[in-house]
Amino acid sequence: MKAVVQRVASARVDIAGQTVGAIDAGLLVLLCAERGDVDALADRMLAKLLKLRIFSDDAGKMNRSVQDVGGGLLVVSQFTLAADVSGGNRPSFTQAAAPDEGRRLYEYFVAQARAAHPVVATGEFGADMQVHLVNDGPVTIPLQMLA
């Protein structure tokens, strides 16, 4: 399972001109399920995200988590994180989970996030989305959980 995590001042997802998910300060999580991923990897990814200390403390050091600062999570499915361009210029997505399994893992992750954190917004799995964000810092962290 892969994710790109961005600390944001605000973020939203629009589909066909309508906002379907939005947060103020928090984390934008672009999430990709890969072949062979299981619920336990999603659980580990969520635990890491909720405790990732990338928000500033009173001394200006990155020492607080999204939970510490009461920030939101905006979780967006992003199968293109599984892209492999080693064989040419056209990306291959063979490492991405099959659509049904990708949806299941994404929905599982979102359900677990909502059970563990008070502010969770989402995009829509498989939709053509426009993601708008104000990256705070900028802070962008790639994460990968391996079996």
C-alpha positions in Angstrom: 0.0 0.0 0.0 1.3 3.4 -1.0 0.3 6.9 0.0 1.5 10.4 -0.7 0.7 12.6 2.3 0.5 16.4 2.1 0.2 18.7 5.0 -2.4 21.2 3.9 -4.0 24.5 5.1 -7.1 23.3 3.2 -8.0 20.8 0.6 -11.1 19.7 -1.4 -12.2 17.3 -4.0 -14.6 18.3 -6.8 -16.4 15.9 -9.2 -18.3 17.5 -12.1 -18.0 20.9 -10.5 -19.4 19.8 -7.1 -17.4 19.6 -4.0 -17.7 16.0 -2.5 -15.1 16.3 0.2 -13.2 19.1 2.0 -11.1 19.8 5.0 -9.5 22.8 6.6 -6.0 22.2 8.0 -4.9 18.6 8.1 -3.6 15.9 5.7 -4.5 15.2 2.1 -3.8 11.4 1.7 -3.5 10.1 -1.9 -3.9 6.4 -1.3 -3.1 3.4 -3.6 -3.9 -0.2 -2.9 -1.5 -2.6 -4.7 -1.8 -6.3 -5.7 -1.4 -8.5 -2.6 -2.3 -5.7 -0.1 -4.4 -6.8 2.9 -6.4 -5.1 5.6 -3.5 -5.3 8.0 -1.4 -3.1 5.7 -4.3 -0.5 5.6 -4.4 -0.6 9.4 -0.6 0.0 9.6 -0.8 2.8 7.1 -3.6 4.5 9.1 -1.8 4.1 12.4 1.3 5.7 10.8 -0.7 8.6 9.3 -2.5 9.4 12.6 0.8 9.5 14.5 3.0 11.1 11.8 4.6 14.2 13.5 4.7 16.7 10.7 2.8 19.6 12.3 4.8 22.4 14.1 4.9 22.6 17.9 5.2 25.9 19.8 9.0 26.0 19.0 8.4 25.6 15.3 9.6 22.0 15.2 7.7 19.2 13.4 6.6 17.5 16.5 2.8 17.2 16.4 0.5 14.7 14.7 -2.8 15.4 12.9 -4.5 14.1 16.0 -2.5 16.4 18.2 -3.6 19.5 16.2 -7.2 18.3 15.6 -6.7 18.4 11.8 -8.8 16.7 9.2 -8.0 13.8 6.8 -9.0 14.0 3.1 -8.5 10.5 1.7 -8.4 10.2 -2.1 -8.0 7.0 -4.1 -5.0 7.3 -6.4 -4.2 4.1 -8.3 -1.6 5.9 -10.4 0.8 5.8 -7.5 1.4 2.2 -8.6 2.7 3.4 -12.0 5.8 1.6 -13.3 7.7 3.5 -16.0 10.8 1.4 -16.0 9.9 -0.2 -19.3 9.2 2.9 -21.3 7.3 6.2 -21.3 3.8 4.9 -21.0 3.1 3.9 -17.4 2.1 0.4 -16.5 -0.4 -0.1 -13.7 -0.1 -3.9 -13.3 1.0 -3.5 -9.6 -2.3 -1.7 -8.7 -4.9 -3.8 -7.0 -7.7 -5.0 -9.3 -10.6 -2.4 -9.2 -12.9 -4.4 -6.9 -10.1 -5.2 -4.4 -8.8 -1.6 -4.7 -12.3 -0.3 -3.9 -12.7 -2.7 -1.0 -9.3 -1.7 0.6 -10.0 2.0 0.0 -13.4 1.7 1.7 -12.0 -0.4 4.5 -9.3 2.3 5.1 -11.8 5.1 5.1 -14.1 3.2 7.5 -11.2 2.6 9.9 -10.1 6.2 9.6 -13.7 7.4 10.5 -13.7 5.1 13.5 -10.4 6.5 14.7 -10.5 10.1 13.8 -13.2 12.8 14.1 -12.8 14.6 10.7 -12.5 12.4 7.6 -13.6 13.5 4.1 -13.1 11.6 0.9 -13.2 11.7 -2.8 -15.0 9.0 -4.8 -13.3 5.8 -5.8 -12.8 5.6 -9.6 -14.2 9.0 -10.3 -12.6 11.7 -12.4 -11.7 14.1 -9.6 -10.2 17.5 -9.3 -8.1 17.9 -6.1 -7.5 21.4 -4.9 -5.1 22.0 -2.1 -3.0 24.6 -0.3 0.1 22.7 0.7 1.3 23.9 4.0 5.1 24.2 4.2 5.2 22.6 1.6 5.3 19.3 3.4 4.9 16.2 1.2 5.7 12.7 2.5 5.7 9.4 0.5 4.7 6.4 2.5 4.8 2.7 1.7 3.7 -0.3 3.8 5.1 -3.6 2.8 3.8 -7.0 3.8 
